[in-house]
Amino acid sequence: TTELSATGTADSTTFLRGDNTWAAPNGADPAGWTTIVKSANQDVTNSNVLVDDTDLQFSVVAGGHYMVELDLCCSANSTSGLYKFSFFVSAGTMTGVGFSSQYSTANQTISSSSNQSSVITITTPFANIDALIAVSGRFNFRASANATFSFRFANTVAGLGRTSRTWKGSILKYKRID
């Protein structure tokens, strides 16, 4: 829709505020979330060693309490290799609990009292990298040191030609709550 600007002309870049004045949206999330959107597909091939996602990471401070939400699009080309993920801090520890939910299993608990959260295995229904899997996750934690919090992933079982992929457009939202 097109609104009328303060001068009475059509303007699609402003909105009428509650105090009856015109303003441009500031783009800030009123709930305080910072959103990271994965910019390109990333693969792990023939490795069960968890690697940092190149996009889905952020800085945390010692003693900080955080909420994290994950909306993941992933896949694998092997029903034997599967896909696994966890959260990680580069220094110190994190203490917290959360859950993940995906198509094939009941909610899985994400918990941590170390620098890495529980490893969550995603069952792959097809040996097809284009068969996308939706995963949602929530994790709340306290960081013990200044560090980088990161989403990590890998093949559940390494094997020749096995690929696990985190897809472009996957979303990690976070906010500090103290």
Salt bridges, closest charged atoms under 4 A:
ASP19 OD2 - ARG17 NH2 2.71
ASP43 OD1 - ARG165 NE 2.64
ASP52 OD1 - ARG152 NE 2.64
ASP53 OD2 - LYS38 NZ 3.16
ASP55 OD2 - LYS38 NZ 3.29
GLU69 OE2 - ARG138 NE 3.82
GLU69 OE1 - LYS173 NZ 3.64
ASP178 OD2 - HIS65 ND1 2.74
ASP178 OD1 - ARG176 NE 2.56
